[in-house]
């Protein structure tokens, strides 16, 4: 059973959250400046993943990192399904409904993968 985080552990979590928030801010600024293609491409850049994998590997070791990486590779399929659903619905239904339908599709497929992958780890 993992120990509860200390004050340093919480500061580390806050730093990681701030870095993720900074990336989101950069993406939104690019979109606001009309750089939609760049913002869309940067969403898929492994910038957040890069530091997440670093910390997971450093804190939990290579076996845990491999399990996490395998799950991330499989997550590409639910992500593509999410994008396809939103793409198909944008302009046909209200934006919030298109995004919600994409999330529901992602949740269903991701849950199926989680059940399958959890049984294999």
Secondary structure, 3 states (H helix, E strand, C coil): CCCCCCHHHHHHHHHHHHHHHHHHHHHHHHHHCCCHHHHHHHHCCCHHHHHHHHHHHHHHCHHHHHHHHHHHHHHHHHHHHHHHHHHHHECCECHHHHHHHHHHHHHHHHHHHHHHHHHHC
